Amino acid sequence: MSEYEIKLEENNESCPYCSGKHKDRDEKEFKDLINRLKRIEGQVRGVEGMLENDAYCTDILIQVSAITSALNSFNKVLLANHMKTCVADNIRNGNDEVIDELVNTLQKLMK
């Protein structure tokens, strides 16, 4: 559990950016998503270092483009997992409202 999660739990709070819903992920999915985010975090730190070392603009732009691609890839994996688990399970249980939620999410992602 991260320090952020521990603090939220201690204060009996939920994430201010979250819907309040929770998803139990299997270990493989969790590790894959965390590893992707850690690589992205490393890329962002690399760009920060480039900026601090006065790297040429186009070199930084290319690295930022790589970060954007990595984030898009992360979103694709997360969305696919969401549709295969959360959405499918909700539909099987008769909760068709999850379709509206998915449509709303896709509209936000496609801005």
A tleap script that builds the chain and sets N, CA, C and O, in Angstrom:
source leaprc.protein.ff14SB
mol = sequence {
  NMET SER GLU TYR GLU ILE LYS LEU GLU GLU
  ASN ASN GLU SER CYS PRO TYR CYS SER GLY
  LYS HIE LYS ASP ARG ASP GLU LYS GLU PHE
  LYS ASP LEU ILE ASN ARG LEU LYS ARG ILE
  GLU GLY GLN VAL ARG GLY VAL GLU GLY MET
  LEU GLU ASN ASP ALA TYR CYS THR ASP ILE
  LEU ILE GLN VAL SER ALA ILE THR SER ALA
  LEU ASN SER PHE ASN LYS VAL LEU LEU ALA
  ASN HIE MET LYS THR CYS VAL ALA ASP ASN
  ILE ARG ASN GLY ASN ASP GLU VAL ILE ASP
  GLU LEU VAL ASN THR LEU GLN LYS LEU MET
  CLYS
}
set mol.1.N position { 0.854 -1.176 0.000 }
set mol.1.CA position { 0.000 0.000 0.000 }
set mol.1.C position { 0.897 1.235 0.000 }
set mol.1.O position { 1.857 1.315 0.766 }
set mol.2.N position { 0.577 2.190 -0.858 }
set mol.2.CA position { 1.386 3.401 -0.955 }
set mol.2.C position { 1.135 4.304 0.246 }
set mol.2.O position { 0.150 4.148 0.967 }
set mol.3.N position { 2.055 5.260 0.448 }
set mol.3.CA position { 1.885 6.239 1.525 }
set mol.3.C position { 0.586 7.010 1.344 }
set mol.3.O position { -0.101 7.317 2.319 }
set mol.4.N position { 0.247 7.325 0.089 }
set mol.4.CA position { -0.983 8.062 -0.212 }
set mol.4.C position { -2.202 7.248 0.227 }
set mol.4.O position { -3.120 7.781 0.852 }
set mol.5.N position { -2.205 5.935 -0.109 }
set mol.5.CA position { -3.333 5.079 0.256 }
set mol.5.C position { -3.449 4.924 1.769 }
set mol.5.O position { -4.553 4.915 2.315 }
set mol.6.N position { -2.299 4.801 2.449 }
set mol.6.CA position { -2.304 4.673 3.900 }
set mol.6.C position { -2.880 5.941 4.533 }
set mol.6.O position { -3.688 5.865 5.459 }
set mol.7.N position { -2.458 7.111 4.028 }
set mol.7.CA position { -2.960 8.377 4.561 }
set mol.7.C position { -4.466 8.490 4.351 }
set mol.7.O position { -5.187 8.917 5.252 }
set mol.8.N position { -4.952 8.105 3.153 }
set mol.8.CA position { -6.391 8.165 2.893 }
set mol.8.C position { -7.137 7.235 3.832 }
set mol.8.O position { -8.195 7.584 4.356 }
set mol.9.N position { -6.575 6.033 4.045 }
set mol.9.CA position { -7.227 5.054 4.908 }
set mol.9.C position { -7.247 5.539 6.357 }
set mol.9.O position { -8.260 5.412 7.044 }
set mol.10.N position { -6.118 6.099 6.822 }
set mol.10.CA position { -6.039 6.599 8.191 }
set mol.10.C position { -7.049 7.711 8.428 }
set mol.10.O position { -7.645 7.796 9.502 }
set mol.11.N position { -7.239 8.552 7.442 }
set mol.11.CA position { -8.166 9.674 7.566 }
set mol.11.C position { -9.579 9.301 7.138 }
set mol.11.O position { -10.473 10.146 7.115 }
set mol.12.N position { -9.775 8.014 6.793 }
set mol.12.CA position { -11.076 7.518 6.356 }
set mol.12.C position { -11.600 8.332 5.181 }
set mol.12.O position { -12.776 8.693 5.137 }
set mol.13.N position { -10.716 8.617 4.231 }
set mol.13.CA position { -11.062 9.416 3.068 }
set mol.13.C position { -10.942 8.571 1.812 }
set mol.13.O position { -10.332 7.501 1.819 }
set mol.14.N position { -11.530 9.066 0.741 }
set mol.14.CA position { -11.317 8.445 -0.562 }
set mol.14.C position { -10.566 9.438 -1.433 }
set mol.14.O position { -10.459 10.620 -1.106 }
set mol.15.N position { -10.055 8.940 -2.534 }
set mol.15.CA position { -9.303 9.786 -3.459 }
set mol.15.C position { -10.230 10.884 -3.989 }
set mol.15.O position { -11.334 10.589 -4.445 }
set mol.16.N position { -9.795 12.141 -3.933 }
set mol.16.CA position { -10.659 13.222 -4.408 }
set mol.16.C position { -10.855 13.201 -5.928 }
set mol.16.O position { -11.751 13.866 -6.447 }
set mol.17.N position { -10.026 12.445 -6.633 }
set mol.17.CA position { -10.108 12.380 -8.094 }
set mol.17.C position { -10.847 11.133 -8.571 }
set mol.17.O position { -11.052 10.948 -9.771 }
set mol.18.N position { -11.244 10.282 -7.633 }
set mol.18.CA position { -11.827 8.982 -7.995 }
set mol.18.C position { -13.338 8.981 -7.805 }
set mol.18.O position { -13.902 9.830 -7.116 }
set mol.19.N position { -13.975 7.998 -8.441 }
set mol.19.CA position { -15.431 7.873 -8.379 }
set mol.19.C position { -15.911 7.284 -7.056 }
set mol.19.O position { -17.100 7.347 -6.744 }
set mol.20.N position { -15.000 6.718 -6.283 }
set mol.20.CA position { -15.383 6.043 -5.043 }
set mol.20.C position { -15.539 4.554 -5.245 }
set mol.20.O position { -15.669 3.809 -4.273 }
set mol.21.N position { -15.530 4.103 -6.493 }
set mol.21.CA position { -15.612 2.677 -6.794 }
set mol.21.C position { -14.212 2.085 -6.686 }
set mol.21.O position { -13.215 2.799 -6.796 }
set mol.22.N position { -14.148 0.782 -6.470 }
set mol.22.CA position { -12.860 0.112 -6.330 }
set mol.22.C position { -12.794 -1.103 -7.226 }
set mol.22.O position { -13.824 -1.674 -7.587 }
set mol.23.N position { -11.593 -1.499 -7.583 }
set mol.23.CA position { -11.371 -2.660 -8.445 }
set mol.23.C position { -10.272 -3.492 -7.818 }
set mol.23.O position { -9.168 -2.995 -7.596 }
set mol.24.N position { -10.558 -4.750 -7.530 }
set mol.24.CA position { -9.537 -5.679 -7.071 }
set mol.24.C position { -8.869 -6.276 -8.296 }
set mol.24.O position { -9.496 -6.994 -9.074 }
set mol.25.N position { -7.581 -5.968 -8.459 }
set mol.25.CA position { -6.834 -6.462 -9.618 }
set mol.25.C position { -6.033 -7.678 -9.228 }
set mol.25.O position { -5.526 -7.767 -8.110 }
set mol.26.N position { -5.919 -8.628 -10.162 }
set mol.26.CA position { -5.042 -9.757 -9.879 }
set mol.26.C position { -3.600 -9.270 -9.927 }
set mol.26.O position { -3.312 -8.199 -10.460 }
set mol.27.N position { -2.703 -10.065 -9.368 }
set mol.27.CA position { -1.307 -9.643 -9.218 }
set mol.27.C position { -0.640 -9.352 -10.556 }
set mol.27.O position { 0.139 -8.405 -10.663 }
set mol.28.N position { -0.933 -10.147 -11.572 }
set mol.28.CA position { -0.320 -9.956 -12.886 }
set mol.28.C position { -0.722 -8.609 -13.492 }
set mol.28.O position { 0.129 -7.860 -13.971 }
set mol.29.N position { -2.017 -8.308 -13.467 }
set mol.29.CA position { -2.496 -7.031 -14.009 }
set mol.29.C position { -1.886 -5.861 -13.243 }
set mol.29.O position { -1.430 -4.886 -13.840 }
set mol.30.N position { -1.882 -5.969 -11.920 }
set mol.30.CA position { -1.345 -4.906 -11.082 }
set mol.30.C position { 0.129 -4.656 -11.401 }
set mol.30.O position { 0.541 -3.514 -11.601 }
set mol.31.N position { 0.915 -5.724 -11.446 }
set mol.31.CA position { 2.350 -5.582 -11.717 }
set mol.31.C position { 2.597 -4.990 -13.097 }
set mol.31.O position { 3.478 -4.146 -13.260 }
set mol.32.N position { 1.832 -5.423 -14.087 }
set mol.32.CA position { 1.994 -4.885 -15.446 }
set mol.32.C position { 1.721 -3.383 -15.476 }
set mol.32.O position { 2.492 -2.617 -16.055 }
set mol.33.N position { 0.633 -2.970 -14.857 }
set mol.33.CA position { 0.282 -1.545 -14.859 }
set mol.33.C position { 1.297 -0.720 -14.071 }
set mol.33.O position { 1.695 0.358 -14.511 }
set mol.34.N position { 1.714 -1.217 -12.920 }
set mol.34.CA position { 2.707 -0.505 -12.108 }
set mol.34.C position { 4.025 -0.390 -12.866 }
set mol.34.O position { 4.646 0.673 -12.864 }
set mol.35.N position { 4.460 -1.474 -13.516 }
set mol.35.CA position { 5.717 -1.425 -14.274 }
set mol.35.C position { 5.647 -0.409 -15.403 }
set mol.35.O position { 6.608 0.318 -15.653 }
set mol.36.N position { 4.509 -0.359 -16.085 }
set mol.36.CA position { 4.339 0.631 -17.147 }
set mol.36.C position { 4.445 2.049 -16.592 }
set mol.36.O position { 5.112 2.903 -17.177 }
set mol.37.N position { 3.784 2.293 -15.461 }
set mol.37.CA position { 3.823 3.632 -14.867 }
set mol.37.C position { 5.223 3.996 -14.388 }
set mol.37.O position { 5.643 5.145 -14.522 }
set mol.38.N position { 5.940 3.044 -13.839 }
set mol.38.CA position { 7.304 3.321 -13.378 }
set mol.38.C position { 8.223 3.649 -14.552 }
set mol.38.O position { 9.098 4.507 -14.431 }
set mol.39.N position { 8.034 2.974 -15.687 }
set mol.39.CA position { 8.825 3.315 -16.877 }
set mol.39.C position { 8.485 4.727 -17.351 }
set mol.39.O position { 9.374 5.495 -17.719 }
set mol.40.N position { 7.206 5.061 -17.339 }
set mol.40.CA position { 6.782 6.404 -17.746 }
set mol.40.C position { 7.360 7.441 -16.780 }
set mol.40.O position { 7.836 8.494 -17.203 }
set mol.41.N position { 7.315 7.140 -15.506 }
set mol.41.CA position { 7.884 8.051 -14.507 }
set mol.41.C position { 9.377 8.271 -14.785 }
set mol.41.O position { 9.876 9.391 -14.678 }
set mol.42.N position { 10.071 7.208 -15.136 }
set mol.42.CA position { 11.488 7.336 -15.475 }
set mol.42.C position { 11.699 8.201 -16.710 }
set mol.42.O position { 12.635 8.998 -16.771 }
set mol.43.N position { 10.819 8.036 -17.692 }
set mol.43.CA position { 10.915 8.866 -18.892 }
set mol.43.C position { 10.698 10.341 -18.552 }
set mol.43.O position { 11.403 11.208 -19.068 }
set mol.44.N position { 9.736 10.623 -17.697 }
set mol.44.CA position { 9.461 12.012 -17.311 }
set mol.44.C position { 10.661 12.590 -16.573 }
set mol.44.O position { 11.050 13.735 -16.803 }
set mol.45.N position { 11.238 11.797 -15.695 }
set mol.45.CA position { 12.439 12.278 -14.990 }
set mol.45.C position { 13.583 12.522 -15.971 }
set mol.45.O position { 14.373 13.452 -15.802 }
set mol.46.N position { 13.661 11.677 -16.995 }
set mol.46.CA position { 14.684 11.881 -18.017 }
set mol.46.C position { 14.494 13.200 -18.748 }
set mol.46.O position { 15.463 13.908 -19.021 }
set mol.47.N position { 13.267 13.527 -19.059 }
set mol.47.CA position { 12.980 14.807 -19.719 }
set mol.47.C position { 13.313 15.960 -18.782 }
set mol.47.O position { 13.844 16.981 -19.217 }
set mol.48.N position { 13.009 15.804 -17.518 }
set mol.48.CA position { 13.361 16.833 -16.541 }
set mol.48.C position { 14.878 17.058 -16.547 }
set mol.48.O position { 15.345 18.196 -16.526 }
set mol.49.N position { 15.629 15.969 -16.574 }
set mol.49.CA position { 17.084 16.072 -16.635 }
set mol.49.C position { 17.561 16.731 -17.912 }
set mol.49.O position { 18.498 17.530 -17.902 }
set mol.50.N position { 16.906 16.388 -19.014 }
set mol.50.CA position { 17.262 17.018 -20.289 }
set mol.50.C position { 17.075 18.526 -20.214 }
set mol.50.O position { 17.926 19.292 -20.666 }
set mol.51.N position { 15.947 18.944 -19.634 }
set mol.51.CA position { 15.663 20.370 -19.511 }
set mol.51.C position { 16.693 21.048 -18.613 }
set mol.51.O position { 17.189 22.130 -18.928 }
set mol.52.N position { 17.007 20.403 -17.496 }
set mol.52.CA position { 17.991 20.964 -16.575 }
set mol.52.C position { 19.376 21.061 -17.223 }
set mol.52.O position { 20.171 21.930 -16.865 }
set mol.53.N position { 19.662 20.172 -18.175 }
set mol.53.CA position { 20.961 20.170 -18.856 }
set mol.53.C position { 20.928 20.915 -20.186 }
set mol.53.O position { 21.822 20.762 -21.018 }
set mol.54.N position { 19.904 21.710 -20.371 }
set mol.54.CA position { 19.792 22.560 -21.559 }
set mol.54.C position { 19.795 21.771 -22.866 }
set mol.54.O position { 20.417 22.184 -23.845 }
set mol.55.N position { 19.104 20.645 -22.877 }
set mol.55.CA position { 19.017 19.841 -24.102 }
set mol.55.C position { 18.279 20.631 -25.186 }
set mol.55.O position { 17.489 21.529 -24.898 }
set mol.56.N position { 18.555 20.277 -26.408 }
set mol.56.CA position { 17.952 20.935 -27.567 }
set mol.56.C position { 16.448 20.640 -27.596 }
set mol.56.O position { 16.016 19.536 -27.265 }
set mol.57.N position { 15.673 21.626 -27.991 }
set mol.57.CA position { 14.200 21.561 -27.959 }
set mol.57.C position { 13.654 20.318 -28.647 }
set mol.57.O position { 12.816 19.618 -28.078 }
set mol.58.N position { 14.116 20.033 -29.863 }
set mol.58.CA position { 13.544 18.902 -30.600 }
set mol.58.C position { 13.861 17.575 -29.919 }
set mol.58.O position { 13.067 16.637 -29.997 }
set mol.59.N position { 15.011 17.485 -29.253 }
set mol.59.CA position { 15.329 16.263 -28.515 }
set mol.59.C position { 14.333 16.045 -27.375 }
set mol.59.O position { 13.893 14.922 -27.129 }
set mol.60.N position { 13.988 17.121 -26.693 }
set mol.60.CA position { 12.998 17.038 -25.611 }
set mol.60.C position { 11.624 16.691 -26.180 }
set mol.60.O position { 10.914 15.846 -25.635 }
set mol.61.N position { 11.257 17.345 -27.275 }
set mol.61.CA position { 9.950 17.080 -27.886 }
set mol.61.C position { 9.803 15.613 -28.286 }
set mol.61.O position { 8.730 15.031 -28.125 }
set mol.62.N position { 10.849 15.028 -28.793 }
set mol.62.CA position { 10.799 13.611 -29.195 }
set mol.62.C position { 10.588 12.723 -27.972 }
set mol.62.O position { 9.832 11.753 -28.030 }
set mol.63.N position { 11.249 13.050 -26.873 }
set mol.63.CA position { 11.073 12.260 -25.652 }
set mol.63.C position { 9.671 12.437 -25.074 }
set mol.63.O position { 9.083 11.484 -24.563 }
set mol.64.N position { 9.138 13.651 -25.155 }
set mol.64.CA position { 7.773 13.886 -24.677 }
set mol.64.C position { 6.779 13.108 -25.534 }
set mol.64.O position { 5.786 12.594 -25.020 }
set mol.65.N position { 7.038 13.022 -26.816 }
set mol.65.CA position { 6.183 12.230 -27.697 }
set mol.65.C position { 6.212 10.754 -27.297 }
set mol.65.O position { 5.186 10.074 -27.331 }
set mol.66.N position { 7.395 10.269 -26.918 }
set mol.66.CA position { 7.505 8.878 -26.460 }
set mol.66.C position { 6.706 8.665 -25.173 }
set mol.66.O position { 6.097 7.612 -24.989 }
set mol.67.N position { 6.708 9.654 -24.288 }
set mol.67.CA position { 5.929 9.563 -23.047 }
set mol.67.C position { 4.438 9.533 -23.366 }
set mol.67.O position { 3.685 8.754 -22.780 }
set mol.68.N position { 4.022 10.379 -24.290 }
set mol.68.CA position { 2.617 10.404 -24.695 }
set mol.68.C position { 2.198 9.045 -25.248 }
set mol.68.O position { 1.116 8.553 -24.928 }
set mol.69.N position { 3.038 8.442 -26.067 }
set mol.69.CA position { 2.746 7.117 -26.619 }
set mol.69.C position { 2.663 6.075 -25.513 }
set mol.69.O position { 1.792 5.205 -25.541 }
set mol.70.N position { 3.567 6.158 -24.540 }
set mol.70.CA position { 3.549 5.211 -23.428 }
set mol.70.C position { 2.280 5.365 -22.595 }
set mol.70.O position { 1.701 4.370 -22.159 }
set mol.71.N position { 1.845 6.600 -22.370 }
set mol.71.CA position { 0.601 6.828 -21.628 }
set mol.71.C position { -0.603 6.310 -22.408 }
set mol.71.O position { -1.516 5.727 -21.823 }
set mol.72.N position { -0.612 6.520 -23.721 }
set mol.72.CA position { -1.703 5.996 -24.548 }
set mol.72.C position { -1.740 4.476 -24.490 }
set mol.72.O position { -2.814 3.878 -24.432 }
set mol.73.N position { -0.574 3.855 -24.505 }
set mol.73.CA position { -0.495 2.400 -24.405 }
set mol.73.C position { -1.014 1.922 -23.049 }
set mol.73.O position { -1.738 0.930 -22.971 }
set mol.74.N position { -0.645 2.624 -21.996 }
set mol.74.CA position { -1.151 2.312 -20.657 }
set mol.74.C position { -2.678 2.376 -20.649 }
set mol.74.O position { -3.342 1.473 -20.140 }
set mol.75.N position { -3.231 3.457 -21.222 }
set mol.75.CA position { -4.688 3.612 -21.274 }
set mol.75.C position { -5.360 2.486 -22.044 }
set mol.75.O position { -6.418 2.003 -21.640 }
set mol.76.N position { -4.758 2.065 -23.143 }
set mol.76.CA position { -5.341 0.977 -23.936 }
set mol.76.C position { -5.401 -0.317 -23.140 }
set mol.76.O position { -6.407 -1.026 -23.176 }
set mol.77.N position { -4.327 -0.628 -22.421 }
set mol.77.CA position { -4.297 -1.853 -21.609 }
set mol.77.C position { -5.324 -1.748 -20.489 }
set mol.77.O position { -6.079 -2.692 -20.253 }
set mol.78.N position { -5.362 -0.614 -19.798 }
set mol.78.CA position { -6.306 -0.431 -18.697 }
set mol.78.C position { -7.751 -0.480 -19.189 }
set mol.78.O position { -8.608 -1.088 -18.547 }
set mol.79.N position { -8.019 0.156 -20.317 }
set mol.79.CA position { -9.371 0.147 -20.885 }
set mol.79.C position { -9.800 -1.261 -21.283 }
set mol.79.O position { -10.932 -1.666 -21.022 }
set mol.80.N position { -8.903 -1.997 -21.908 }
set mol.80.CA position { -9.226 -3.373 -22.296 }
set mol.80.C position { -9.526 -4.227 -21.065 }
set mol.80.O position { -10.488 -4.996 -21.059 }
set mol.81.N position { -8.706 -4.094 -20.027 }
set mol.81.CA position { -8.957 -4.836 -18.785 }
set mol.81.C position { -10.284 -4.429 -18.172 }
set mol.81.O position { -11.029 -5.277 -17.680 }
set mol.82.N position { -10.586 -3.140 -18.197 }
set mol.82.CA position { -11.841 -2.639 -17.635 }
set mol.82.C position { -13.039 -3.234 -18.369 }
set mol.82.O position { -14.009 -3.666 -17.747 }
set mol.83.N position { -12.959 -3.252 -19.688 }
set mol.83.CA position { -14.081 -3.781 -20.471 }
set mol.83.C position { -14.259 -5.283 -20.257 }
set mol.83.O position { -15.387 -5.771 -20.186 }
set mol.84.N position { -13.149 -6.015 -20.155 }
set mol.84.CA position { -13.217 -7.472 -19.982 }
set mol.84.C position { -13.673 -7.882 -18.587 }
set mol.84.O position { -14.203 -8.977 -18.400 }
set mol.85.N position { -13.467 -7.012 -17.616 }
set mol.85.CA position { -13.823 -7.381 -16.241 }
set mol.85.C position { -14.991 -6.548 -15.730 }
set mol.85.O position { -16.112 -7.047 -15.638 }
set mol.86.N position { -14.747 -5.306 -15.403 }
set mol.86.CA position { -15.768 -4.461 -14.765 }
set mol.86.C position { -17.034 -4.334 -15.608 }
set mol.86.O position { -18.142 -4.565 -15.123 }
set mol.87.N position { -16.857 -3.966 -16.869 }
set mol.87.CA position { -18.026 -3.756 -17.735 }
set mol.87.C position { -18.773 -5.072 -17.954 }
set mol.87.O position { -19.992 -5.137 -17.798 }
set mol.88.N position { -18.033 -6.112 -18.316 }
set mol.88.CA position { -18.667 -7.409 -18.580 }
set mol.88.C position { -19.380 -7.940 -17.343 }
set mol.88.O position { -20.506 -8.427 -17.441 }
set mol.89.N position { -18.735 -7.853 -16.177 }
set mol.89.CA position { -19.356 -8.345 -14.944 }
set mol.89.C position { -20.622 -7.566 -14.609 }
set mol.89.O position { -21.627 -8.155 -14.211 }
set mol.90.N position { -20.578 -6.244 -14.769 }
set mol.90.CA position { -21.762 -5.428 -14.486 }
set mol.90.C position { -22.913 -5.759 -15.424 }
set mol.90.O position { -24.063 -5.826 -14.991 }
set mol.91.N position { -22.620 -5.965 -16.691 }
set mol.91.CA position { -23.675 -6.313 -17.647 }
set mol.91.C position { -24.268 -7.671 -17.293 }
set mol.91.O position { -25.488 -7.840 -17.304 }
set mol.92.N position { -23.407 -8.642 -16.979 }
set mol.92.CA position { -23.899 -9.975 -16.576 }
set mol.92.C position { -24.796 -9.909 -15.355 }
set mol.92.O position { -25.720 -10.708 -15.204 }
set mol.93.N position { -24.511 -8.933 -14.470 }
set mol.93.CA position { -25.300 -8.782 -13.244 }
set mol.93.C position { -26.504 -7.861 -13.425 }
set mol.93.O position { -27.184 -7.520 -12.457 }
set mol.94.N position { -26.764 -7.459 -14.678 }
set mol.94.CA position { -27.945 -6.658 -14.969 }
set mol.94.C position { -27.765 -5.159 -14.803 }
set mol.94.O position { -28.743 -4.415 -14.871 }
set mol.95.N position { -26.558 -4.706 -14.590 }
set mol.95.CA position { -26.306 -3.278 -14.423 }
set mol.95.C position { -25.874 -2.682 -15.755 }
set mol.95.O position { -24.684 -2.591 -16.056 }
set mol.96.N position { -26.863 -2.276 -16.548 }
set mol.96.CA position { -26.575 -1.701 -17.865 }
set mol.96.C position { -26.103 -0.252 -17.787 }
set mol.96.O position { -25.671 0.307 -18.796 }
set mol.97.N position { -26.177 0.372 -16.596 }
set mol.97.CA position { -25.691 1.746 -16.435 }
set mol.97.C position { -24.200 1.842 -16.716 }
set mol.97.O position { -23.690 2.912 -17.048 }
set mol.98.N position { -23.501 0.715 -16.581 }
set mol.98.CA position { -22.054 0.702 -16.817 }
set mol.98.C position { -21.733 1.042 -18.275 }
set mol.98.O position { -20.637 1.515 -18.575 }
set mol.99.N position { -22.676 0.805 -19.170 }
set mol.99.CA position { -22.470 1.146 -20.585 }
set mol.99.C position { -22.415 2.665 -20.747 }
set mol.99.O position { -21.555 3.190 -21.454 }
set mol.100.N position { -23.341 3.365 -20.087 }
set mol.100.CA position { -23.317 4.834 -20.136 }
set mol.100.C position { -22.019 5.369 -19.536 }
set mol.100.O position { -21.438 6.325 -20.049 }
set mol.101.N position { -21.572 4.750 -18.450 }
set mol.101.CA position { -20.317 5.152 -17.820 }
set mol.101.C position { -19.149 4.955 -18.788 }
set mol.101.O position { -18.270 5.810 -18.888 }
set mol.102.N position { -19.144 3.831 -19.496 }
set mol.102.CA position { -18.079 3.550 -20.465 }
set mol.102.C position { -18.110 4.557 -21.613 }
set mol.102.O position { -17.065 5.064 -22.019 }
set mol.103.N position { -19.282 4.845 -22.130 }
set mol.103.CA position { -19.418 5.826 -23.216 }
set mol.103.C position { -18.904 7.178 -22.758 }
set mol.103.O position { -18.177 7.845 -23.495 }
set mol.104.N position { -19.270 7.594 -21.552 }
set mol.104.CA position { -18.811 8.869 -20.994 }
set mol.104.C position { -17.280 8.881 -20.856 }
set mol.104.O position { -16.632 9.879 -21.171 }
set mol.105.N position { -16.726 7.792 -20.395 }
set mol.105.CA position { -15.272 7.680 -20.254 }
set mol.105.C position { -14.592 7.772 -21.612 }
set mol.105.O position { -13.596 8.481 -21.755 }
set mol.106.N position { -15.111 7.070 -22.605 }
set mol.106.CA position { -14.525 7.119 -23.942 }
set mol.106.C position { -14.592 8.516 -24.532 }
set mol.106.O position { -13.660 8.948 -25.210 }
set mol.107.N position { -15.688 9.231 -24.281 }
set mol.107.CA position { -15.802 10.594 -24.780 }
set mol.107.C position { -14.748 11.483 -24.151 }
set mol.107.O position { -14.197 12.352 -24.827 }
set mol.108.N position { -14.456 11.291 -22.888 }
set mol.108.CA position { -13.420 12.077 -22.194 }
set mol.108.C position { -12.032 11.726 -22.734 }
set mol.108.O position { -11.178 12.602 -22.870 }
set mol.109.N position { -11.810 10.458 -23.038 }
set mol.109.CA position { -10.506 10.018 -23.539 }
set mol.109.C position { -10.244 10.523 -24.957 }
set mol.109.O position { -9.092 10.682 -25.359 }
set mol.110.N position { -11.303 10.774 -25.705 }
set mol.110.CA position { -11.160 11.143 -27.123 }
set mol.110.C position { -11.172 12.646 -27.348 }
set mol.110.O position { -11.318 13.090 -28.486 }
set mol.111.N position { -11.024 13.425 -26.317 }
set mol.111.CA position { -10.993 14.886 -26.474 }
set mol.111.C position { -9.779 15.312 -27.240 }
set mol.111.O position { -9.582 16.504 -27.472 }
savepdb mol mol.pdb
quit
